[in-house]
């Protein structure tokens, strides 16, 4: 299993291409945190796409860091 943990939302915003290349074509689990506390856990077939969607959806203001676990 490959993973990255507790990465700032700002990194996702500013380096989305790097995150996308890292997770391209991979399924996995992602975790959103707010102030180091678990906020949300999800399963996705496109991890970078799903995380990017959480930058715009109803969760957008509720998390500040994330982890992703590629399967």
Secondary structure as UniProt FT lines:
FT   STRAND          2..8
FT   HELIX           9..14
FT   HELIX           16..23
FT   TURN            24..25
FT   STRAND          28..34
FT   TURN            35..36
FT   STRAND          37..44
FT   HELIX           47..53
FT   TURN            54..56
FT   TURN            58..61
FT   STRAND          65..70
//
